[in-house]
Amino acid sequence: MKHMYPRNFARFYDIIYHRVRDRADSEYFRNLARQTNGKVLEIGVGTGRLFMNAIKDGADIYGIDISQSMLDILYGKLDRKYHHRISLQSIVDFSFDFKFDLVIAPFRVIMHLMDKEEQIKALNNVYQHLNSGGSFVFDVFVPDPGILKNGICKQTDFDDEYEPGKKLRRIVTSIPDLVNQVINVLFRLEWEEDDRTKIEEWKVPLRFFFRYELEHLIERSYFDEYRIIGDYEGKPLDKDSKEFIIICKRTDIPNINP
């Protein structure tokens, strides 16, 4: 299932996420791209929060996303000579006539895939687009038991000006579905424009994962070498970990399991 960003969520994406997300993961993924000599693919490139830095660093990077509204923002930032590097494609069935040494899917891309068949298809599609020895790195959050039990009720996670004198707020509500391992999230934007307050809402489900489920999922795919770390500084998983960062490597012989 595709969960594409509405126009105004794409419009305000950079303003919100440069504030609430950059310090968490941007240097980690930027360093991965810097350390890669060959081609890099960013899945879920969005408005270019990470992609633009990689371009500045001289990375041979490409990007895909399923949201045209997000890509429109990115096209507006990029020099036209880089436009061919961006395309409207999905992790499940994207296609290139060349392969990559690094594929990244930052900031919960995999959590938008609801069923296991779609997840396996995505993993195998990435595998087939990697050169031998290439890596696929993606992240999901470690489920919080309190949020899984109680959800989140109208929590404001951004409240600031998006332009001088114009306020923007984002309010988050989440309703857990434990049986289906889904968090149903409602994002609400409120912003001042044309002398009035405008409102837009977006509902999106996120599929949450547990550690051994992730391991079984990867082991069902073509990947047969992987490790999971607990934060963006490379620390091992422990009881305080808030992130699962999964690093899969392509070997010469696929691990093809039924």
BAFI-3210 file (N, C-alpha, C; in Angstrom, 3 decimals, decimal comma, padded with zeros to 6 digits):
// residues 258
n [1|2|3|4|5|6|7|8|9|10|11|12|13|14|15|16|17|18|19|20|21|22|23|24|25|26|27|28|29|30|31|32|33|34|35|36|37|38|39|40|41|42|43|44|45|46|47|48|49|50|51|52|53|54|55|56|57|58|59|60|61|62|63|64|65|66|67|68|69|70|71|72|73|74|75|76|77|78|79|80|81|82|83|84|85|86|87|88|89|90|91|92|93|94|95|96|97|98|99|100|101|102|103|104|105|106|107|108|109|110|111|112|113|114|115|116|117|118|119|120|121|122|123|124|125|126|127|128|129|130|131|132|133|134|135|136|137|138|139|140|141|142|143|144|145|146|147|148|149|150|151|152|153|154|155|156|157|158|159|160|161|162|163|164|165|166|167|168|169|170|171|172|173|174|175|176|177|178|179|180|181|182|183|184|185|186|187|188|189|190|191|192|193|194|195|196|197|198|199|200|201|202|203|204|205|206|207|208|209|210|211|212|213|214|215|216|217|218|219|220|221|222|223|224|225|226|227|228|229|230|231|232|233|234|235|236|237|238|239|240|241|242|243|244|245|246|247|248|249|250|251|252|253|254|255|256|257|258]
n.u [000,841|000,494|001,558|001,346|002,791|000,731|000,221|000,705|001,993|004,334|005,273|005,922|007,735|010,610|011,030|010,015|011,346|014,103|014,477|013,476|014,642|017,223|019,554|019,559|020,075|021,374|024,194|025,143|024,106|025,121|027,869|028,052|027,516|029,659|031,796|031,542|032,656|031,484|028,296|025,414|022,197|019,395|016,524|013,260|013,771|012,549|012,270|014,896|016,430|018,640|019,845|020,674|022,952|024,632|025,011|026,410|028,716|029,824|029,003|028,124|025,178|021,781|018,195|014,989|011,409|007,999|006,249|005,064|004,685|006,671|008,992|008,710|009,370|012,060|013,108|012,927|014,994|017,322|020,053|019,521|021,109|021,248|018,777|018,126|018,840|016,877|013,837|010,410|009,594|009,052|010,225|009,567|009,439|011,283|013,511|016,648|019,178|021,681|023,899|024,340|026,651|025,944|022,861|020,448|017,745|016,483|014,945|012,514|011,385|010,848|008,835|006,517|005,631|003,203|002,607|004,086|004,835|005,201|007,293|009,365|009,621|010,553|013,066|014,397|014,400|016,079|018,432|019,007|019,761|022,192|025,753|028,090|029,147|028,101|026,075|022,996|021,242|018,946|016,426|014,363|012,117|012,622|009,981|007,991|006,766|004,859|003,685|002,704|000,724|-000,926|-000,986|-000,704|-001,909|-002,863|-000,331|001,848|004,483|005,896|006,158|006,343|007,600|007,157|007,620|008,636|006,596|004,554|002,883|003,406|002,145|002,485|000,592|000,361|-001,291|-001,629|-002,869|-002,726|-002,655|-002,447|-002,716|-002,325|000,137|000,467|000,777|-001,478|-001,293|-002,165|-001,504|-001,651|-001,648|-001,406|-001,467|-000,633|-001,884|-002,710|-004,132|-005,571|-006,113|-005,036|-005,776|-004,687|-004,960|-003,485|-003,635|-001,751|-000,595|001,848|003,977|005,143|008,123|009,697|012,809|013,600|011,763|012,527|015,012|014,231|012,767|014,720|016,313|014,672|014,846|016,942|019,259|022,034|023,826|024,057|023,744|022,594|022,450|022,280|022,118|022,824|025,453|026,749|026,571|026,072|023,018|021,004|019,247|018,442|018,240|016,878|016,580|016,484|018,979|019,633|021,964|022,579|024,288|025,248|026,148|027,988|026,459|023,076|020,868|018,459|015,443|012,498]
n.v [-001,189|002,259|005,209|008,274|011,518|014,274|017,479|019,831|018,748|017,897|020,407|021,609|019,870|019,988|022,119|021,116|018,600|019,038|020,157|018,246|015,820|015,765|015,791|013,244|011,239|012,182|012,574|009,983|008,567|010,241|009,852|007,154|007,342|008,966|007,239|005,392|004,248|003,591|003,610|004,992|004,484|006,165|005,271|006,439|009,166|011,627|015,069|015,558|015,749|014,238|013,576|015,958|016,772|014,625|014,969|017,412|016,456|015,091|012,512|009,669|009,519|008,349|008,739|007,613|007,847|007,483|009,557|012,108|014,744|015,222|014,825|016,916|019,126|018,563|018,573|021,277|022,266|021,147|021,479|021,418|019,607|017,427|016,279|013,913|011,966|011,430|009,731|008,642|006,021|002,802|001,017|-001,638|-002,464|-001,028|-000,164|-000,271|000,007|-000,513|-001,311|-000,941|000,068|000,758|000,854|002,782|003,112|005,310|006,501|005,053|003,898|001,189|000,614|001,413|-000,635|-002,979|-005,792|-009,107|-010,350|-008,237|-006,961|-008,899|-008,991|-006,405|-006,447|-008,409|-007,200|-005,010|-006,442|-007,592|-005,368|-004,675|-004,580|-007,314|-007,725|-005,315|-003,113|-002,885|-000,612|000,062|001,474|001,019|001,842|000,841|-000,733|001,058|000,074|001,497|003,295|001,442|000,321|002,468|004,419|007,688|010,836|013,587|015,045|017,728|018,159|019,978|023,444|026,453|029,286|029,298|031,108|034,531|035,756|033,965|031,221|027,689|024,556|021,124|018,334|015,225|012,138|008,782|005,516|002,346|-000,888|-003,837|-006,527|-006,603|-005,440|-002,658|000,842|003,326|006,409|009,790|012,759|016,199|019,312|022,755|025,985|029,442|031,497|033,707|035,412|033,749|030,670|027,655|024,180|020,852|017,316|014,071|010,642|007,795|004,461|002,703|000,007|-001,850|-003,467|-006,270|-007,429|-010,212|-010,903|-009,209|-010,399|-012,979|-012,216|-011,079|-013,322|-014,893|-013,707|-013,000|-012,129|-013,171|-012,345|-010,224|-007,597|-006,097|-002,989|-000,685|002,108|005,303|005,740|003,421|001,659|-001,477|-003,438|-003,004|-002,987|-000,370|000,584|002,522|002,338|000,108|-000,548|-001,824|-003,656|-005,032|-007,318|-008,030|-011,149|-013,425|-015,672|-016,075|-016,316|-018,243|-018,887|-020,855]
n.w [000,000|-000,784|000,777|000,383|000,713|001,499|-000,164|001,439|003,635|002,458|001,714|004,198|005,220|005,368|007,146|009,544|009,934|009,713|012,126|014,040|013,423|012,188|013,879|014,856|012,822|010,499|010,135|010,355|008,071|006,124|006,410|005,682|002,924|002,141|002,542|000,562|-002,487|-004,896|-006,636|-004,983|-003,575|-002,405|-000,824|-000,459|-000,704|-000,467|000,253|000,063|002,389|003,349|000,940|-000,369|001,059|000,479|-002,267|-002,195|-001,030|-003,082|-003,691|-005,671|-006,110|-006,208|-006,109|-004,946|-004,608|-003,489|-003,415|-005,254|-004,540|-002,663|-004,174|-005,979|-004,426|-003,972|-006,602|-007,050|-005,510|-006,505|-008,774|-012,262|-013,617|-012,013|-011,979|-013,315|-011,598|-009,817|-009,199|-009,521|-007,819|-006,236|-003,331|-003,511|-006,200|-007,731|-010,443|-012,009|-014,561|-013,716|-010,961|-007,350|-004,769|-002,269|-000,647|000,927|003,227|004,894|007,971|008,630|006,303|005,652|007,405|006,254|004,751|004,781|004,785|004,995|002,600|000,840|002,154|001,972|-000,802|-001,266|000,100|-001,417|-003,917|-003,460|-002,853|-005,356|-006,740|-005,760|-005,951|-005,638|-002,326|-001,625|000,479|002,323|004,186|006,680|008,893|011,801|014,477|017,914|019,449|021,785|024,823|026,366|024,524|022,721|024,249|025,138|023,173|021,576|022,428|020,847|020,772|020,631|018,514|017,098|017,112|015,979|014,083|010,572|008,680|009,095|011,595|011,073|012,228|012,770|013,555|014,512|015,310|016,876|016,882|017,920|017,380|018,582|017,029|018,102|017,352|014,585|014,491|014,004|014,055|013,977|012,740|013,156|011,723|012,232|010,804|011,545|010,422|009,909|007,441|004,790|006,482|008,169|010,031|008,771|008,207|007,937|007,683|007,996|007,691|008,483|008,430|010,365|010,339|012,981|014,293|015,915|017,376|016,805|014,930|012,838|012,276|011,425|009,175|007,467|007,121|005,601|003,193|000,272|001,430|003,365|005,188|007,862|010,336|013,394|014,875|017,717|017,769|016,131|016,436|016,365|018,489|020,232|020,362|023,243|026,422|026,524|023,976|021,345|018,676|015,875|013,753|010,757|009,007|006,076|003,968|000,637|-000,554|-002,695|-003,236|-003,200|-000,365|-000,668|000,510|001,152]
ca.u [000,000|001,279|001,133|002,054|002,664|-000,093|000,998|001,178|002,965|005,600|005,679|006,500|008,553|011,968|010,984|009,787|012,276|015,453|014,493|013,186|015,271|018,583|020,596|019,521|020,563|021,918|025,633|025,356|023,885|026,053|029,170|027,979|027,647|031,033|032,732|031,235|033,304|030,606|026,984|024,574|020,771|018,575|015,106|012,550|014,624|011,739|012,630|016,353|017,051|019,949|020,354|021,358|024,295|025,430|025,393|027,467|029,931|030,321|028,601|027,455|023,945|020,480|017,137|013,627|010,355|006,673|005,432|005,409|004,722|007,993|009,985|008,581|010,166|013,473|013,464|013,083|016,273|018,459|020,494|018,892|022,015|021,073|017,385|018,019|019,181|015,692|012,713|009,216|009,602|008,827|011,213|009,110|009,633|012,128|014,365|017,734|019,983|023,006|023,815|024,833|027,487|025,237|021,465|019,952|016,317|016,453|013,778|011,276|010,800|010,341|007,636|005,349|005,245|002,319|002,546|005,403|005,177|005,709|008,589|010,335|009,829|011,396|014,421|014,996|014,636|017,304|019,552|019,310|020,340|023,484|026,940|028,606|029,820|027,372|025,306|021,695|021,088|017,655|016,158|013,010|012,273|012,318|008,646|007,867|005,603|003,839|002,970|001,949|-000,455|-001,803|-000,968|-000,354|-003,119|-002,733|000,952|002,458|005,928|006,516|005,378|007,308|007,299|007,722|008,065|008,507|005,243|003,566|003,058|003,135|002,117|002,120|000,023|000,412|-002,083|-001,418|-003,755|-002,077|-003,382|-001,442|-002,862|-001,732|001,414|000,370|000,450|-002,219|-000,873|-002,861|-000,755|-002,486|-000,924|-002,132|-000,544|-001,221|-001,683|-003,827|-004,865|-006,401|-005,451|-005,393|-005,611|-004,678|-004,679|-003,008|-003,596|-000,813|-000,236|003,247|004,141|006,296|008,837|010,519|014,139|013,729|010,950|013,406|016,017|013,566|012,401|015,923|016,775|013,791|015,185|018,196|020,399|022,441|024,765|023,495|023,882|021,690|023,029|021,254|021,994|023,528|026,878|027,292|026,531|025,290|021,690|020,884|017,903|018,112|018,234|015,638|016,585|017,081|019,624|019,917|022,986|022,579|025,330|025,090|027,237|027,929|025,439|021,882|020,268|017,098|014,656|011,085]
ca.v [000,000|003,473|006,258|009,409|012,756|015,349|018,612|020,738|018,029|018,014|021,818|021,942|018,750|020,407|022,978|020,280|017,489|019,532|020,437|017,128|014,558|015,826|015,448|011,814|010,276|012,733|012,334|008,543|008,216|011,032|009,179|005,943|007,744|009,455|006,119|004,496|004,695|003,365|004,240|004,942|004,729|006,472|004,943|007,392|010,364|012,740|016,417|015,655|016,074|013,591|013,538|017,200|016,729|013,649|015,632|018,371|015,692|014,479|011,109|009,232|009,083|008,398|008,706|007,292|008,081|007,229|010,763|013,142|016,042|015,357|014,968|018,252|020,016|018,258|019,086|022,722|022,568|020,579|021,918|020,563|018,543|016,276|015,826|012,539|011,065|011,297|009,137|008,216|004,564|002,178|000,037|-002,994|-002,850|-000,094|-000,820|000,465|-000,865|-000,630|-001,726|-000,007|-000,457|001,059|001,279|003,166|003,426|005,941|007,102|004,251|003,538|-000,187|000,562|001,692|-001,880|-003,568|-007,255|-009,750|-010,622|-006,979|-006,738|-009,818|-008,551|-005,212|-006,868|-009,119|-006,240|-004,300|-007,382|-007,776|-004,122|-004,450|-005,313|-008,245|-007,001|-004,087|-003,114|-002,240|-000,147|000,687|001,596|001,043|002,134|-000,192|-000,391|001,525|-000,616|002,448|003,791|000,319|000,095|003,630|005,345|009,088|011,650|015,011|015,553|018,717|017,914|021,141|024,665|027,524|030,060|028,804|032,368|035,544|036,149|032,955|030,055|026,340|023,525|019,763|017,593|013,797|011,161|007,428|004,482|001,060|-002,108|-004,806|-007,790|-006,441|-004,759|-001,398|002,076|004,217|007,757|010,945|014,005|017,387|020,569|024,011|027,054|030,743|031,917|034,501|036,003|032,772|029,415|026,541|022,873|019,664|016,097|012,935|009,382|006,850|003,354|002,298|-001,375|-001,930|-004,739|-006,678|-007,839|-011,526|-010,839|-008,641|-011,397|-014,007|-011,615|-010,979|-014,675|-015,411|-013,014|-013,427|-011,748|-014,165|-011,736|-008,980|-007,326|-005,057|-002,172|-000,054|003,551|005,840|005,814|002,081|000,881|-002,710|-003,445|-003,311|-002,711|001,046|000,952|003,098|002,108|-001,035|-000,159|-003,125|-003,567|-006,280|-007,336|-009,007|-012,078|-013,928|-016,718|-015,671|-017,218|-018,345|-019,752|-020,905]
ca.w [000,000|-000,868|001,697|-000,189|001,465|000,927|-000,661|002,488|004,464|001,721|001,775|005,508|005,692|005,735|008,325|010,728|010,169|009,998|013,565|014,937|013,042|011,650|014,843|015,141|011,834|009,251|010,008|010,156|006,669|005,318|006,458|004,859|001,523|001,952|002,563|-000,552|-003,724|-006,036|-006,666|-003,788|-003,790|-001,231|-000,978|000,377|-000,754|000,011|-000,191|-000,036|003,680|003,354|-000,430|-000,733|001,644|-000,267|-003,522|-001,850|-000,723|-004,301|-003,809|-006,906|-005,459|-006,863|-005,112|-005,371|-003,626|-004,057|-003,280|-006,223|-003,867|-002,032|-005,236|-006,557|-003,577|-004,216|-007,929|-006,938|-004,848|-007,225|-010,092|-013,271|-014,052|-011,129|-011,980|-013,804|-010,492|-008,972|-009,930|-008,788|-007,790|-004,936|-002,909|-003,826|-007,599|-008,481|-011,425|-012,652|-015,410|-013,103|-009,568|-006,344|-003,690|-001,024|-000,701|002,244|003,351|006,219|008,606|008,723|005,010|005,686|008,241|005,419|004,086|005,774|004,864|004,895|001,208|000,307|002,801|001,363|-002,183|-001,203|000,453|-002,548|-004,994|-003,095|-003,011|-006,769|-007,253|-005,126|-006,366|-004,636|-001,262|-001,315|001,720|002,439|005,562|006,952|010,317|012,360|015,900|018,894|019,971|023,161|025,398|026,793|023,349|022,167|025,092|025,325|022,051|021,830|022,260|020,506|021,249|019,742|018,406|016,456|017,315|015,703|012,884|009,318|008,096|010,139|011,958|010,696|013,088|012,272|014,595|014,134|016,436|016,536|017,629|017,403|017,928|018,289|016,665|018,505|016,622|013,261|014,665|013,269|014,749|013,093|013,124|012,587|011,779|012,004|010,627|011,689|010,077|009,620|006,049|004,258|007,613|008,872|010,373|007,898|008,845|007,079|008,427|007,208|008,427|007,889|009,310|010,428|010,796|013,879|014,264|017,039|016,936|016,184|013,711|011,815|011,901|010,614|007,893|006,642|006,799|004,538|001,951|-000,345|002,267|004,349|006,113|008,379|011,764|013,875|015,931|018,535|017,581|014,975|016,754|016,214|019,732|020,110|020,966|024,660|026,947|026,363|022,557|020,796|017,232|015,196|012,499|010,160|007,965|005,317|002,940|-000,442|-000,824|-004,075|-003,379|-002,448|000,610|-001,181|001,372|000,764]
c.u [000,881|000,684|001,897|001,773|001,716|000,757|001,544|002,118|004,333|006,145|006,414|007,472|009,929|011,978|010,859|010,944|013,732|015,594|014,407|013,972|016,754|019,652|020,652|020,308|021,348|023,407|025,933|025,215|024,799|027,424|029,168|028,177|029,061|032,021|032,525|031,834|032,397|029,278|026,206|023,129|020,132|017,120|014,315|013,307|013,881|012,136|014,137|017,061|018,453|020,623|021,158|022,777|025,197|025,890|026,534|028,790|030,520|029,970|027,918|026,111|022,724|019,412|015,796|012,658|009,025|005,789|005,893|005,515|006,070|009,064|009,910|009,380|011,650|013,924|013,711|014,397|017,470|018,786|019,956|019,807|021,908|019,665|017,242|018,311|017,984|014,559|011,615|009,126|009,426|009,947|010,849|009,475|010,463|013,060|015,392|018,512|021,440|022,802|024,541|025,764|026,876|023,808|021,055|018,456|016,112|015,044|012,480|010,638|010,146|009,037|006,367|004,889|004,473|002,404|003,887|005,795|005,771|007,096|009,677|010,649|010,746|012,844|015,111|015,269|015,890|018,518|019,979|019,884|021,667|024,590|027,348|029,434|029,137|026,484|023,964|021,498|019,724|017,420|014,667|013,171|011,989|010,960|008,688|006,619|004,488|003,007|002,158|000,670|-001,448|-001,901|-000,478|-001,594|-002,753|-001,474|001,537|003,958|006,654|005,583|006,334|006,828|007,909|008,171|007,925|007,051|004,169|003,857|002,694|003,169|001,845|001,714|-000,110|-000,482|-001,785|-002,321|-003,151|-003,073|-002,407|-001,512|-002,167|-000,380|001,487|000,095|-000,221|-001,996|-001,722|-001,985|-001,709|-001,577|-001,880|-001,144|-001,300|-000,857|-002,921|-004,745|-005,855|-005,578|-005,963|-005,046|-005,595|-004,297|-004,274|-002,937|-002,655|-000,533|001,261|003,329|005,353|006,836|009,538|011,813|014,140|012,831|011,772|014,424|015,404|013,211|013,607|016,395|015,877|014,109|016,458|019,409|020,742|023,522|024,194|023,888|022,942|022,384|021,932|021,173|022,884|025,003|027,525|027,267|025,699|023,916|021,790|019,497|017,480|018,034|016,868|015,502|017,062|017,670|020,181|020,855|023,085|023,640|025,018|026,346|027,042|026,817|024,221|021,435|018,787|016,341|013,213|010,240]
c.v [001,246|004,547|007,529|010,691|013,732|016,583|019,484|020,053|018,027|019,437|022,143|020,888|019,205|021,228|022,142|019,321|017,909|019,834|019,151|015,861|014,641|015,362|013,954|011,007|010,853|012,440|010,858|008,189|009,012|010,367|007,884|006,278|008,214|008,302|005,137|005,052|004,562|004,096|003,974|005,189|005,054|006,199|005,786|008,704|011,615|014,068|016,627|016,008|015,486|013,676|014,782|017,257|015,767|014,229|016,624|017,668|015,005|013,014|010,860|008,634|009,288|008,319|008,357|007,593|007,798|008,470|011,841|014,506|016,279|015,582|016,344|019,276|019,815|018,761|020,594|023,139|022,211|021,339|020,925|019,421|017,299|015,684|014,373|011,510|010,758|010,687|008,694|006,690|004,077|001,200|-001,373|-003,399|-001,846|-000,863|000,160|-000,517|-000,900|-000,971|-000,743|-000,722|-000,187|001,464|001,613|003,448|004,036|006,283|006,349|003,866|002,152|-000,281|000,930|000,460|-002,727|-005,084|-007,882|-010,062|-009,390|-006,675|-007,612|-009,380|-007,334|-005,590|-007,536|-008,191|-005,417|-005,191|-007,477|-006,512|-003,772|-005,203|-006,281|-007,475|-005,707|-004,238|-002,407|-001,891|000,524|000,710|001,499|001,345|000,891|000,162|-000,008|000,893|000,329|002,968|002,671|000,071|001,247|004,559|006,721|009,920|013,114|015,638|016,514|018,482|019,013|022,333|025,847|028,301|029,375|029,948|033,415|035,951|035,137|031,643|028,755|025,389|022,165|019,011|016,136|013,007|009,783|006,452|003,125|-000,031|-003,254|-006,096|-007,715|-005,742|-003,477|-000,267|002,997|005,653|008,799|012,173|015,153|018,617|021,739|025,129|028,326|031,168|032,652|034,999|035,041|031,528|028,309|025,222|021,795|018,456|014,978|011,707|008,420|005,722|003,075|000,904|-001,452|-003,354|-004,985|-007,311|-009,167|-011,667|-010,274|-009,665|-012,492|-013,477|-011,553|-012,356|-015,378|-014,792|-013,602|-013,100|-012,872|-013,637|-010,403|-008,828|-006,184|-004,315|-001,333|001,452|004,000|006,115|004,436|001,227|-000,390|-002,552|-003,735|-002,881|-001,266|001,500|001,468|002,825|000,691|-000,499|-001,433|-002,940|-004,928|-006,202|-008,391|-009,862|-012,661|-014,945|-016,327|-016,763|-017,347|-019,378|-019,754|-019,977]
c.w [000,000|000,043|001,332|000,585|000,766|000,652|000,462|003,472|003,785|001,817|003,078|006,027|006,181|007,019|009,592|010,969|010,277|011,484|014,388|014,611|012,716|012,631|015,132|014,122|010,667|009,082|009,765|008,678|005,744|005,277|005,654|003,382|001,217|001,799|001,415|-001,834|-004,936|-005,902|-005,370|-004,206|-002,454|-001,565|000,024|000,447|-000,319|-000,591|-000,199|001,248|003,787|001,986|-000,780|-000,157|000,887|-001,605|-003,270|-001,589|-001,947|-004,462|-005,153|-006,504|-006,343|-005,772|-005,716|-004,238|-004,306|-004,036|-004,257|-005,558|-003,204|-003,095|-005,885|-005,748|-003,868|-005,584|-007,885|-006,297|-005,711|-008,502|-011,125|-013,722|-013,187|-011,203|-012,434|-012,715|-009,594|-009,794|-008,976|-008,869|-006,353|-004,616|-003,366|-005,248|-008,398|-009,402|-011,978|-013,514|-014,962|-011,636|-008,662|-005,361|-002,320|-001,349|000,726|002,163|004,734|006,686|008,301|007,400|005,057|006,473|007,479|004,640|005,080|005,893|004,530|003,459|000,546|000,885|002,184|-000,066|-002,214|-000,896|-000,734|-003,721|-004,719|-003,322|-004,476|-007,417|-006,589|-005,852|-005,266|-003,603|-000,876|-000,094|001,555|003,909|005,705|008,462|010,611|013,840|016,739|019,508|021,455|023,777|025,830|025,636|022,706|022,966|025,016|024,126|022,456|021,537|022,065|021,103|020,219|019,699|017,629|016,626|017,169|014,482|011,659|008,424|009,190|010,364|011,619|011,433|012,358|013,457|013,960|015,395|016,008|017,478|017,053|018,141|017,580|017,931|016,905|017,703|015,268|013,288|013,834|014,256|013,743|013,562|012,396|012,814|011,443|011,916|010,820|011,384|009,702|008,208|005,574|005,378|008,268|009,181|009,467|008,583|007,773|007,926|007,471|008,106|007,720|008,879|009,237|011,037|011,711|013,932|015,600|016,509|016,190|014,967|012,561|011,343|011,033|009,230|006,963|006,213|005,788|003,185|001,354|000,521|003,243|005,289|006,561|009,844|012,120|015,008|016,584|018,476|016,429|015,255|016,728|017,456|019,544|020,743|022,456|025,126|026,772|024,909|022,137|019,298|016,921|013,894|011,896|008,983|007,298|004,225|001,891|-000,558|-002,215|-004,287|-002,558|-001,480|000,265|-000,346|000,913|001,622]
res [m|k|h|m|y|p|r|n|f|a|r|f|y|d|i|i|y|h|r|v|r|d|r|a|d|s|e|y|f|r|n|l|a|r|q|t|n|g|k|v|l|e|i|g|v|g|t|g|r|l|f|m|n|a|i|k|d|g|a|d|i|y|g|i|d|i|s|q|s|m|l|d|i|l|y|g|k|l|d|r|k|y|h|h|r|i|s|l|q|s|i|v|d|f|s|f|d|f|k|f|d|l|v|i|a|p|f|r|v|i|m|h|l|m|d|k|e|e|q|i|k|a|l|n|n|v|y|q|h|l|n|s|g|g|s|f|v|f|d|v|f|v|p|d|p|g|i|l|k|n|g|i|c|k|q|t|d|f|d|d|e|y|e|p|g|k|k|l|r|r|i|v|t|s|i|p|d|l|v|n|q|v|i|n|v|l|f|r|l|e|w|e|e|d|d|r|t|k|i|e|e|w|k|v|p|l|r|f|f|f|r|y|e|l|e|h|l|i|e|r|s|y|f|d|e|y|r|i|i|g|d|y|e|g|k|p|l|d|k|d|s|k|e|f|i|i|i|c|k|r|t|d|i|p|n|i|n|p]
***
